[in-house]
């Protein structure tokens, strides 16, 4: 599975309780950049680069797959340089709660 294919699964994997009241834009800079907008308990994915992202994640495709499926620890990815973050780090810390990893395989 490519990073873009995984990102396109995010709307079906959204955890409505965890994102209730959350309005944000997440930019994923992988081999095929895409951005995810979370608004009113829903999620949309768009290819390309967002005009203004609340959080930008830059990482290799394989590392994104590992991060979103729980096989790669986010803190370890940051410490080893596999993941570069820019913006609201609070969003990054909560990212695992926003999506059901079992629906991303």
Phi, psi and omega in degrees: 000137177276166178299319181295320177298318178296314180299324179292345176274349185300320180303325179281345183255004183297142176258097186304324180293321183288333183256007179303125180080358181270130175229110183206165176236127179248124178260126177250110178263095177240199180297333175232091184303145178207158177233149184242126177252126176250120181215131173051042176079006179239170184221135173233150181238134180227133176290148177111203184240130179288148177296319180216112179256143175284329179215133175244130178244124178244121182195164178289155182306311182298325179290325176297316178301315179295319180296313185284339179260004177083009180271347178234124179286128183300316181296318179294322179297320178293313183296329181267000178083006179285336182232126176246130183245145174217130179114217186285099182291338175298322176297318181298320181294331183264355187308320180297335179280335187288335186229146177273105184301331181293340179269003183257356182281000000 
